[in-house]
């Protein structure tokens, strides 16, 4: 939307005031307007100006969000393409880890190298291993 086509808040306020004046003139000739209605009608130009300013800020924010999404779109598409491959790789790693951990001696090797915890989870609940002497 170009700048020349956007209504300015001052233009909206002027149009609302002109409409209010015309309505008051028409109403004064036909019937008397209650004071509360006249007060509400007097506040209308300010409310319309605030609405125009809020709409302009909202449009600017939406434009910014659209630009961010346009920048992020290629990354999100690449992640969508890579995700199934990563899930398959994680599943293969889990299967390989389970197969290797079932081999005899792997648990001992892991404890010696520090790759697995030294104590079993059942023994961590307060029971201690006896110390070796020597």
C-alpha positions in Angstrom: 0.0 0.0 0.0 1.6 3.3 -1.0 1.9 6.3 1.3 -0.4 8.5 -0.8 -3.4 6.2 -0.4 -3.1 5.9 3.4 -5.5 8.2 5.3 -3.7 10.3 7.8 -5.1 10.6 11.4 -5.8 14.3 10.9 -7.8 13.6 7.8 -9.9 11.1 9.6 -10.5 13.5 12.5 -11.5 16.3 10.2 -14.0 14.1 8.4 -15.4 12.9 11.7 -15.8 16.4 13.0 -17.5 17.5 9.8 -19.9 14.5 10.0 -20.6 15.3 13.7 -21.4 18.9 12.9 -23.7 17.9 10.0 -25.4 15.4 12.3 -25.9 18.0 15.0 -27.3 20.5 12.6 -29.8 17.9 11.2 -30.7 16.7 14.7 -31.2 20.2 16.1 -33.7 21.0 13.4 -35.7 17.8 13.8 -35.4 16.9 17.5 -33.4 17.8 20.6 -30.2 15.6 21.3 -29.8 14.5 24.9 -26.6 15.7 26.6 -25.1 12.2 27.1 -25.5 11.5 23.3 -23.9 14.8 22.5 -21.0 14.0 24.7 -20.5 10.6 23.1 -20.7 12.1 19.7 -18.1 14.7 20.7 -15.7 11.9 21.7 -16.1 10.2 18.3 -13.4 12.1 16.4 -10.8 11.3 19.1 -11.8 7.7 19.1 -11.6 7.4 15.3 -8.1 9.1 15.4 -6.9 6.6 18.0 -8.3 3.7 15.9 -6.5 5.0 12.8 -3.2 5.2 14.7 -3.6 1.7 16.2 -4.5 0.3 12.7 -1.4 1.9 11.3 0.8 0.4 14.0 -0.8 -3.0 13.5 -0.1 -2.9 9.8 3.5 -2.0 10.4 3.9 -4.9 12.8 2.3 -7.3 10.4 4.6 -6.2 7.6 7.6 -6.8 9.9 6.3 -10.3 10.8 5.8 -11.1 7.1 9.4 -10.1 6.4 10.8 -12.2 9.2 8.8 -15.2 8.0 10.1 -14.7 4.5 13.6 -14.8 5.9 13.0 -17.9 8.0 11.1 -19.8 5.4 14.1 -21.4 3.6 15.5 -22.5 7.0 12.2 -24.1 8.0 11.9 -25.9 4.7 15.5 -27.3 5.1 14.7 -28.4 8.6 11.5 -30.2 7.4 13.6 -32.1 4.8 16.4 -33.0 7.2 14.3 -34.0 10.2 13.2 -37.5 9.0 16.9 -38.3 8.3 18.0 -37.2 11.7 15.2 -39.3 13.3 16.4 -42.3 11.4 20.0 -41.7 12.4 19.0 -41.4 16.0 17.1 -44.7 15.8 20.1 -46.4 14.2 22.4 -45.1 17.0 20.0 -46.4 19.6 19.9 -49.8 18.0 23.7 -49.9 17.6 24.2 -48.8 21.3 21.8 -51.6 22.5 23.6 -54.2 20.3 27.0 -53.2 21.6 25.9 -53.0 25.2 24.7 -56.6 25.0 28.3 -57.8 24.2 30.1 -59.4 27.2 32.7 -57.1 28.8 31.3 -53.8 27.4 29.9 -52.7 30.7 33.3 -53.3 32.4 35.1 -51.5 29.7 32.7 -48.5 30.0 33.3 -48.3 33.8 37.1 -48.5 33.3 37.1 -45.7 30.7 34.6 -43.6 32.6 32.0 -43.7 29.8 29.4 -45.2 32.1 28.7 -44.6 35.8 30.7 -46.7 38.3 27.7 -47.7 40.4 24.4 -49.2 39.5 21.3 -47.0 40.0 20.1 -49.6 42.6 23.2 -49.1 44.6 23.0 -45.3 44.6 20.0 -45.4 46.9 22.1 -45.7 50.1 23.9 -49.0 49.9 27.7 -48.7 49.4 30.0 -51.1 47.8 32.6 -52.7 50.1 36.1 -51.2 49.7 38.9 -53.3 48.4 41.9 -53.6 50.6 45.3 -53.4 49.0 
